[in-house]
Amino acid sequence: MPDIEFPTSAGSAPGYLAVPPAEHGPATIVLQEWWGLDEHIRSVCDRFASEGFFALAPDLYRGESTTQPSEAEQKMMALSMDQAEQDMRGAVEFLASQPGFEGPGVGAVGFCLGGGLSLWAAATCPQIAAAVTYYYVMPHGKPDFSNIKGPVLGHFGTADEFVSLKDAKTLETELRDAGVDVTFDKYTGAGHAFFNDTNRLGTYDAKAAQLSWERTISFLRAALGAPDPGAHR
């Protein structure tokens, strides 16, 4: 059941759902880069499912995506935060309603634009119990970080031309000052979008991507009360 429609307070929204083989386990929403809900984000959902998670990526651009940075920027700036918030909240509630859903809440993971949105979701969706932000970009202001209840994990490259280490440090300080349990990991020499193995910006870093993925899975399992399936081998 990959492409689905799920209910929101404004009607319904499209998205991509990946279900774990056992059909039970923790869950996370996955939030797109400025390109849209493309094959990379779908593959990330599939990877989460293979690790035992339900993963739902809401299609914030409503079926549109692009490979052109200028068009991607236009789409990002035109994004309605009201609609995005409704989509994210609806996605969280949909995951929590699944018969096989387990855990105290739902996770939020996002990349670039989605990295900003993952924290927005954590601050505005009460059911989100943990958030992961990859190279946070947030073009439309910021939420009240003091409303974030669960821990936050961040991944940032030291050679990121879009998000400087100074920006990352400022965000980390703002979150900590708001009372958030926050951990930011830095990846030496990694650029922006280092996790994206479609290599659209030419910055994919396999080593940093793998390490950040392992940290993300471990973090979400701990925060969402999920056992490590490899622990009993």
N, C-alpha and C positions, 0 to 999 in steps of 0.2 A: 504494500500500500504506500508507494513512494509519494506521488503527488496527491495532495488532499486539499479539502476545504475544511476549515475549522471555525467555530463560532467566535464572534467578538461582540462587544457592546454596540458596535456600529453595523452588525449584520454578519458577514463572514469574510474570511481572508484565505488566500491560497498559501500553500507551503509545501515543504518536502519533509516527509516523515521517514525515519529509519528505525526499525524495530529490532531489538536484540534477539538472537536466535532462540533463547529460552522464553521470550515473550514476557519476561518480568525483570525488574531491576530499577535502578535510579533513572532520572531523566534530566535532560538539559535542553534549553533552547540554544540555537546556533545562529549568530547574527552576522549578516553579510558584510563584505567590503563594499566600497563605493561602486564596484562593477555591477552589483546585483546578485541575485540568486543564480550563480553560474555552476558549472560542473565541479569546480573546486570546492565550493561550499557544500554541495551535495555529497562529495566524496568525504568531507570532514564528518558529515552526519553518519555516513556509512561506517567510517572508522570508529566513531563513538558506539554505534550499534555492535560492532565486532568486539568492543570492550565491555559489553553488557549494559549499555545505556539506551533508553529511548532518546532520540534526538530529532527535534523539529526545528527547521529553519523557516520562519515566516518570510514570504515573498514580498518584501517591503516596496518593491518597484512594480508590483502587479504584472509579472510576466515579462518585464523589460530588463535587458541587461546590455552591457556594452563592453567593448575592448579598448575604447578610446578614452584616454585620461581626461580630455576636456569635456567630453560628454558625461563621463562618470562624475566629474565635479559638479556639473550642472544638475544632474539627477540628485546628488547628495544634498546640494543647497536647496533644491525644490522639495525635498522630503518634508512632509507634514509631521511634526512631532506628535500632534494629537493622534494621527492615524498610526504612527509607529508605536506609540504607547499602547493604543488599543490592540494592535496586532500582537505585541509582545505579551501583554496581559492575557489575551485570549489564548496564545500559544502555551503559556504557562498553565493556565487553567485546563486546557485540553489535555496536556501531558499528565497533570495530576489526576485527571478523571479516568485515565486508562486502567483497565482491570488489573494489569500486571505492575502498575506503578508502585514503587517502594521508596521509603525514605521520608525524612522530615520536611522536605521541600524540593524545589526544582532548581537546577543550576542554570547559569547564563554564561555563555562563551561567545566572544565576538572579536572581530579582526578589523583594525583600522576604524572606519565608521562604526562597524559593529562592536569594536572595542569600547568606543564611547557609549554606544547604546546598551552594552551589557551592564555598565554601571548605572545608566539611566533606569534600566529595568529593575536593577537591584534596589534602587531608591524609590521606585514607584509601584512595584508588584510585591505585595506582602509575602507571597508564597516562594519567592526566590531565597534560597538558603545559602548560596555561594555564587561568586561571580569571577570570571576570568577575562581579563582585558589584554589583548595583543595590540601593542602600539596604538594606544588610545587616541582617537581623533573624534572631536565632538564639535560640529560647526554651529550648533543651535543652542548656545548657552549651556548650563549645567544644572542638574537637579540638586536637591538638598541632600548632601552626602550623609548627614546625620540620620537619615531614614534607612540607611543600609544596615541590615541586621546581621547578615552573615559575613564570613571572611572574604577577602578579595586577593586574588593572585594576578600579578601583572608581568608581562614579558616585553622587554624593550631591547633593541639593538643599539650598540654604542656608535654605529655609523649610520644611524637613521637620519636621512636628510629632511624628513617631514616632522618628526617628533624628536626634539633634542633631548639629551640627558637632563638638561636644566628643566625642560618642560615636564619630563617624567618625575624628577625630584619634587617639583612644585606640586604635581598631582598627588604624589605619595604623601607629602606633608599635609595637604588639604584633607585627604582621607583620614590620616592619623589624627589630625586635630579634631575631626568630626566624630572620633571614637571608633573608627573602623579598624578591624583586625586586618592589616594589609601587609603583603609581602611582594616586593617588586624584584624580579630577577633581570639582570643585565647580561647581554650576550656580546662578547667582545668581537668587534669587526662585523657584526651582522647589521644589515641595512633594513629599510622599511619593507614590510611584507615578506620578511625572511621565511615565514612559514608556508608561503604559497608556492607549491611545487609546480604550478603551471608556469612559473617563472616570468610572468608578464612584465615585471619591472627589471628583470635580470638580477634580482637580489636574493633569490632562493638560497638558503644556507642549510644544507642537509643536516649537518651536525647540530646546529642551533635548533632547527625544527624538531628533530628527534628528541633532544633533551627537554625542550619546552613541552612537547607532547607528553612525555613521561611524567613530567612535573604536574601538568594539567590533570591527567588521569588520576594520579596519586592524590592530588589536592581534592578533586571532586569526590573520589571514593571516600576519603576521610570526612569531608564536610557533609556528604549526603548519606553517610552511614552504610556505605556499600562495601562488602568484603572484596578483597583482591582474589579473583578466581585462580591466580597462579600461586597463592600462598600455601595451598595444600598439596602441591605437586611434589 
